[in-house]
Amino acid sequence: MKTGLGGVVLFIIICLSIDSAFGHVGVSVTSGPTSTSPTIDGILSPDEWDSASTLPFIIGPASQTVSGTLYVMHDSEFLYVAAVVSDPTWGVNSFQLVFDNNNDGIAEVGDDALVANLGENSGGDDYFNGGCCYLFDVDDGGTNDITSFGLYTDNQATFELRHPLCSSDTAHDFCLTPGSAVGFNIVYQPGNGAF
């Protein structure tokens, strides 16, 4: 993160390859500051995400590639993320950001993962357990600090989410401060269920 004019915090988020060891691919996006919080309802209303930085992405195997756009912005308390994904299948659509909290390229215990599924608050605030899996924070005595909403219309899945910049659940969540950079992987599960 960088501190901008008037104490505005800008976040540098680096997109990484999907694996338990994060591989830096040289793509980054700096979060745009906003003075107006978006409504987390799965609809990117006019002007609502104008302050966001965007990152187009293409993911998936050649047999089922999906494309989308990631939107990232923040205010003094929250990180806001939206994603619009072109997907011809409706069903179990799920958008996930798997974070490398300290941006060192290695998945470590407590690394954050934010999940937004279709519906209101049907996502999860997860953490890496150091072994095989990402588990719900609440299953390890933590807190669910995510607000999310996902909608599917016209062959397009739209997700919005909000998460504290610095959660009090430090065992499971990142705490971003000026000067921080946090890496992440984009994970998407299309409507037919294949990651």
N, C-alpha and C positions, 0 to 999 in steps of 0.2 A: 504494500500500500504506500501511497504517497500522500502527504498533506498538501492540499491545494489552497487557493485563496480563501480567507475567512475560516480556516480550520476545517475545510471540507476534506473528507477522507476519500481517496481514490484507491480502488483495489485492483491489483494486477492478478489476473487469474490465468494460469498457463494450462493449456490443453495438453493432456498426456495420452499415451497409448493405453489400451485396456489390457491390464495384466496385474499380477500381484506386485511386480516391480514396475514402477512407473517409468516410462521412457520419454524423455523430453523430445518433442517434435518441433519446437521453435515457433509454435503458434501461441499468441497471447491476446488477451483482451483486458483493457482497463475499465473498471466499473465506472459508470457515469453517476455523479451525484444528483439527487432529486430532492426537491422541497415538497413534493406532493406524493404521498404514499399511494401505490396502486391498490385498487380493490381486488382481492384475491378471489376471483370468481370464474377463472378459465376463459375469460373474454378479454382480449387486448383492445380496450375501448379507445376511441380517437384521443390522441394527445397523451394517453396514460403512460406510455413507455417511451415518449420522445426523448427523455434524458438518458435512456439506456444506451450502453454500447452494445453492438451486435457482432455475432460471429456465425457465419454460415457454416454448416457441417454436413458431411455425408458419411454415414456409417453402415456397417453390415456387410455380410458376404455378398459376392457378386450376384448370387441367386435371389437376394432379397435386400437390396440397398434402399435405404431411406435417406431423404435429405430434410434439412430443417434449418431453422435460425434460432440461435440462443440470444437472449436479451439479459443483460446484467446491469443492475444499478443499486444504489444504496442511499440511505439517509444516515442520520447520526446513530441510529440504533439497529437497523436491520439491513440484511442483504436481501435483495429482491431478484428473483430469477424467473424468466419465462422461456418457454420453448414452443415453437410451432413446427410440427413434424408432418410431412406429407406421407400418408400411410393409407393404402387402399383397403386395409383390413381393420375392422372394429372388433373389440373383445376385451382382451386383458392388457391393453395399451398401458405402458408404464415408462416414465422418464426418470432417470437417476443421474445424480452427480456424485461421483465417488472421489473424495478429496484426499490429497496428500497434504495434510495439515501444515507440515513444516517444509514442504517443497524440496525434500531431499531425494526424491526418486524411489523411496522404499515404503511399502505399505507397513504401517506400524500400529500397535495396539492403540485404540482411541481415535484413529483417523475417521473423520466424519463421512457420512453418506446421507444424502437427502433424496427421498423418493416421493414422486407425485404420481398417483394413479388416477384413473377416471373417477370423478365424483368429488364431493366436498370433503376435505380433510381425510381422504382415504390413503394418504401417503404415510411416510414414516421418517423418523429421525434415527438413523442407524449409526453403528460404529463398528470398526474392524476389531475382532476379538483376538487377533494375533495368530490364529490358526487358519481355519478354513473359510471363515464366514464373516458376513456383516450381520449383526444382530440388532434388535430394537434396543435403544438406550434404556427404556423402562424395564426391560427384562434383566438388566444388570444394576438396578437401583438408580438409574438416571432419569432424565426428563425428556418428554417429547416436545421439542421446541420449534416444530415446523407447523406452518399453516399452508395448506395446499389446496388446489382445485384443478381438475382436469376435465376437459370436454372433448367430444369427438363429433364433428360435423363435416359434411362434404369432403370426405377422404382426407381429413386433416385432424390431428390430435393437438390440442393446445393445453399447455400446462402453465400454471403460475404458482410460485411458492415464495414464502417469506421465512427467514431464519435470523436469529440474533447474530450480530457481528461478534459479540463476546458473550457467550452463554455462561451462566454460573455452573453448568454441568461440564466442568473442565476435563473430567475423565473420559468424556465421550464426544465433545464438541470442540471445534476450533474457537480461538479467541484472537480475533484479528485486531492488530494495532497499527498505527502509522509506520510504514516501512516494510510491512509484511508482504510476502507473495505466497499464494496458496495454489498448488497444482490441482488438477482434476481430470477425471475421465468422464466422458459422456457415455452412458449406457442406456439403451432403449430396447424395450420389449414391445414388438408390434402386436396388433390385435390377434394374430394367430398363435401367439405364445412363444415363438422362437426368438431368443435373444440375438 
